[in-house]
Amino acid sequence: YLADRLAIVADQSKRLTRLINDLLDISRISAGRLELECAPTDLAALTRHVAEQFRDELALAGCPLTLNAATPVVGTWDTARVEQVITNLLTNAMKYGRGRPIEITVARNGQTAHLAVRDEGIGIAPEHIERIFERFERAVAPGRFGGMGLGLYITRQIVEAHGGTIRAGSRPGQGSTFTVVLP
C-alpha cells in the first residue's frame, strides 16, 4: 500500500516538474532566449536512452516499442534539448496511442538526421495538423486526454532552433507519425 502511494507521489512529482519546465521554456522562447549548448551527440544512442527511461511507462500504457536505431547518427546538437524532443514525441505517442504499438526510427539521410515516431492511436484530423504545433493548442477536447498543449510547441521551437524541421502525418483512427529532420 505504501509503495503504491509513493509511486503515485513520484509520478505526480515528475508531472509537476515537467509542467514547470515547460512553462519556463515558454518564457524563454517568448523572450527569444532559448539557448542551445551544442556538442557532438549520437541521436541513435540518445533515443535508445530515452526509450529505456520510459520502459515501465510504455509497459503500463500497453505500448510495445519497436526501436530502429542501431547505427550511430552523430550531429552537433544540444543533447538535453534533443532528449526533450524525443521525450515529448514518445509521451504523446503513449498518450494518444495507448494500448497500441509505437515505432521509433533514427536514420541518417545524406547530411541530415531523421527521427520518426509513429503510433497507431487516435490520429489527427487534417485541419488540425498545423495548429497542434502552436502554443496551448490541441487536436482533442481537453477532458479526454491530459496536457496543456505545450509539448509540440516546445518541440517545434527546439527543432527550429537547431535549423531543423518537424512535420506530422496522420489520419483519424489510423495513428500519427512525427518526423524530425536535423542538419
Protein Blocks (a to p, Z undefined) as FASTA:
>chain_A
ZZmmmmmmmmmmmmmmmmmmmmmmmmmmmnopaccddddddfklmmmmmmmmmmmmmmmn
opacddddfbccdddddfklmmmmmmmmmmmmmmmmgoiacddddddehjaccdddddfb
ebpafklmmmmmpghiafbdfklpgcehlmmmmmmmmmmmnopacdddddehiapadddd
dZZ
